[in-house]
Amino acid sequence: AYAYWLGTAGYVGPQPDAGYAPLSQTSLWAWAVANLPDTVSASLSQKLVAAVNWLLTRRNLDGTWTSDHQDGSAAAVYFDGNPTASLTAGNMQALAKAQTFLANDDPLKPTYLKAMEQAATTLAGPNWPFQRNIRTAAQTIIGLNSALPYLGEAQLQNALNRMKLVADYLRSTQKADGGWGLTVGTPSQPYPSAGPNRTASGAARPDSGRGRNRIRMRPPASVRRK
């Protein structure tokens, strides 16, 4: 409904005398559309492609994105630091969805695939700060998962290895109640816990069509005792 409202209202797209909506809002809109059922997202395909094309012009040199919305109540839902894993993972999902609406000979298609590969290389690289906080760690897995079907064998294995490493980190920081705080040592909170739970729900799993290895998290202690 959110994506439909924005699409109908033209919230994301060329604005008179203002260019596009802020990067974070465009990114969140594209992520929302990418996660709608195919029959629904197809009706917004032209707007999604336009939004993705604009987002690509706002990338960092390493293929990630820097959020332009770093404080306030809304940012508390998704901001994890800069460069941002949340918006980068969302944009990777948008790229994966948008390329399905392009013809095989469309010159944009290889551009989208290369963008996903570059972002995946950064997220799987040794310098990516996935331990910065729980949200960064979870979104690292989600972003890499969206790129798996489009990676070459060597890059695929590197991404899978990184996903396992990050999943092990998330398991090691999970609390007895089954949740996570934003950082190690803080109490469980809903927003930080949502990301790791999404990686365990099947929404993000190492599955490229070449084997499955679902990421599993521990259930709360109260559940394990039953």
Disulfide bonds with the S-S distance in Angstrom:
none
